[in-house]
């Protein structure tokens, strides 16, 4: 899997690791704390990753999920 930049990879890995460790989806704040990036940049990268089909942000729920095709 290729990422457009290092921050997208860092965010994707933070989401994957959070889910693996905790068993539930992270919030933007959780990702921000794990990556050291601000919430606004995290949000922008999450939108881009969602547009690429790597993430899902379920409507009406907090948290971010990996798509089944991206989670290996």
RAHUWO-V332797 format. One record per residue. N is the residue number from 1. RES is the residue in three letters. SS is DSSP state (helix for helix, strand for strand, loop for the rest). D_LAST is the distance of its C-alpha to the last C-alpha in whole Angstrom. Layout:
[[N:RES:SS:D_LAST] [N:RES:SS:D_LAST]]
This chain:
[[1:UNK:loop:10] [2:UNK:loop:14] [3:UNK:loop:15] [4:UNK:loop:19] [5:UNK:loop:20] [6:UNK:helix:19] [7:UNK:helix:19] [8:UNK:helix:17] [9:UNK:helix:14] [10:UNK:helix:16] [11:UNK:helix:16] [12:UNK:helix:12] [13:UNK:helix:11] [14:UNK:helix:14] [15:UNK:helix:13] [16:UNK:helix:9] [17:UNK:helix:12] [18:UNK:helix:14] [19:UNK:helix:13] [20:UNK:helix:11] [21:UNK:helix:15] [22:UNK:helix:17] [23:UNK:loop:16] [24:UNK:loop:17] [25:UNK:loop:16] [26:UNK:loop:18] [27:UNK:loop:21] [28:UNK:helix:22] [29:UNK:helix:24] [30:UNK:helix:21] [31:UNK:helix:19] [32:UNK:helix:23] [33:UNK:helix:24] [34:UNK:helix:20] [35:UNK:helix:21] [36:UNK:loop:24] [37:UNK:loop:25] [38:UNK:loop:27] [39:UNK:helix:26] [40:UNK:helix:27] [41:UNK:helix:25] [42:UNK:helix:22] [43:UNK:helix:23] [44:UNK:helix:24] [45:UNK:helix:20] [46:UNK:helix:18] [47:UNK:helix:21] [48:UNK:helix:20] [49:UNK:helix:16] [50:UNK:helix:17] [51:UNK:helix:19] [52:UNK:loop:16] [53:UNK:loop:14] [54:UNK:loop:11] [55:UNK:strand:13] [56:UNK:strand:16] [57:UNK:loop:19] [58:UNK:loop:20] [59:UNK:loop:24] [60:UNK:loop:26] [61:UNK:loop:24] [62:UNK:loop:23] [63:UNK:loop:19] [64:UNK:loop:16] [65:UNK:strand:13] [66:UNK:strand:10] [67:UNK:loop:10] [68:UNK:loop:8] [69:UNK:loop:8] [70:UNK:loop:6] [71:UNK:loop:4] [72:UNK:loop:0]]
